[in-house]
Amino acid sequence: MRKLFCALCAALSLVACDGGDSGKTTVKIGVVSSFSGKFAENGENVRATLELALQDVAPKNVQIKYVYEDFGYDAPRAATAANKLINADKVDAIISWSAVAGNVISPIADNAGVFHFGISNDKNIAVGKYNFIHWTQSEVLADKMVDLIKSKGAKSAVLFAVYQPGLQQTTDLVELKLKAAGIKTERVNFGIDDKDFNVIVDKMKKKNFDVWYTTALPPSLDILLKTIIEKQVNKPLVAIDSFLFSNIQDKLNGAQYIITPEGEQDLLNRVTEKTGSTNYFSLGYAYDAGYILGKTYSELYDKLGRKPTSEEVANKIMETKNFHGSVGDIWVDADGVFQSGAIVMEIKDGKPVMVEK
């Protein structure tokens, strides 16, 4: 009886270590995204996208599981989520969504020796041995924006920029490059929850800027745009990403914006089939991150016969060159930053239409 009891204990111990009933070693990947608040719909689509990426990887000899944490687009909650995932859930890696989460999680993950893949364009998130990011970089977006503004023959531009790390970083570059091109600029920074733009719009209108640029997020986004329209500014409106989030696209005809690729159409169709949503922001990047990370763990396990360390995962991902991802052909540079392109869109008859890749 005692031998039987010991045998049962040993068997249970192996099951616990190797991933439950599957008999496979389990790799746990923590996901910190916004599943509540103003970005809840997008958060759920990110969840669906990551599940599809894992389905496409189809690992044979290792079981990969996601552990989801909602940070509600709030930095302190992101820190709490990361610490829980690392210390309580014992995850092997973390995927974070947005610069708000990524900037907080990056040092926490690196100090803990946990691989971290940030879906963000903020290079600060990639600092450290185990940190990587995937998003079209600010330099690419800024160059595309400056070309767009120059194409309108503009000699001056007013830049409205919300206080958000990645968007401020991009606007810094746009401002610098416009000045280098001899285009006069003035910067207006504002909060994501600001509700009154009457005074500042009046002031900027009097200065008669040739182009009005914005990079904003809800809820202040549409408040700003409505104010600009109601005050009949009647100047070209340009943006980076922002018009994508607007609920008044029917009033923005002719407005142009630079956008990061949403992802391959097949992926977007699959997400809509799964969630019923057409909010595709960041999904291509989320898919690539989930696919690359899942594929890396699967291939390294097959090669090593054990779960790879964060260092081994990081070294493997650093080898990524000419990878055809959902957002196009991508590669990773020496700083752990994945490089990709940008697209020019225009709102016509209330709907976004691609103008230029």
C-alpha positions, 0 to 999 in steps of 0.5 A: 500500500505504501509503495502504491501511495508513493507511486501515485505521489510521484505520478501526480508530481510529474503531472504538476510539473509537465502541464496537467493532463496534456503530459507536456511541459507548460510555458506560461505567457502573461499578457497585460492589456486593457480589458476594461475602460475606453480600450476594452474592445481593443483589449478583447481583440488583442486577446482573440488575436493572441489565441489565433497566433498560438493556434497557428503556431500549433506547438507539438511538444510543449503546451503554451498558455496565456495568463491575462491581466487587465491594467485598465490603461493605468500605469500603477495597475500595470506594475501590480499585474506584472508583479502578480504574473512574475511572483504568483503565476510564475510566468515564463514571459510577458507580452504588454500592450501600449507604452503606458504598460510597457514602460512600467513592466520593462524594468520589472521584467528585466530585473526578474530575468523574465522575457518581455515583448512590448507592443509599443513604439517607445524604444525605452521599453526595449532597454535591458537584456530581456526586453523587446518591442514590436511597432512601427517606429517613431522615425518611420512615422515622423518621416512619413508625416513630414513628407505628407505636410511638405506635399501640401506646400505648408510653411507652418504647422501647429502640433496638438499632442496628447500626454502619452509617452509614445505619442509625445516621442513621435511628435518630438521627432515630427517637430524636429524634422519639420523645423529642419525642413524650414517649416515653422511649428508651434506645439500644444500639449494636452491631457487625455481627459481634457474637455475644453479646447475653445481658447487654444483653438481660437488662439491657433486659428488667429496664427493662421497655421497652414496645417493642423496636426494632431496625435490624440486619444479618446475621450479628448480626441473628438472634443478637440476635433469637434472644436476645430470643425465648429470654429471653421478652421478650414485648414488641412487636418493630418494625424498619426493614428488618431483619426482611426479612433474618432467617432466623427469620421463622417465630419473629417472628409479629406483629413489624412493620417499616417497609420501603423499597419493593422495586419493581414486581411485574413487575420482581421477577418478571423478576429471579426468572426471571433469577436464581432468587432472591427476595431483592428488597432495594433492587432497585426503587432499583437499577432506577430509578437504572439506567433514569434514568441510561441514559435521560439518556445516551441522550436527551442524546446524541440531542440533542447528537450527542456523549457528554454531560459529567457536568455535563450529565448532572447538570443533566438529572437535576436536572430529574426531577419526578413520575417514575413509578419502580419504587418509586413516584412519585419526584422529586429535591430541590435536594440531589440526593436522590431522594424516595420513600415507605415501607411497613409490613409484618407477619409473619403465619404466618412470612411478610411481609404488607403492612399499610399503604402 
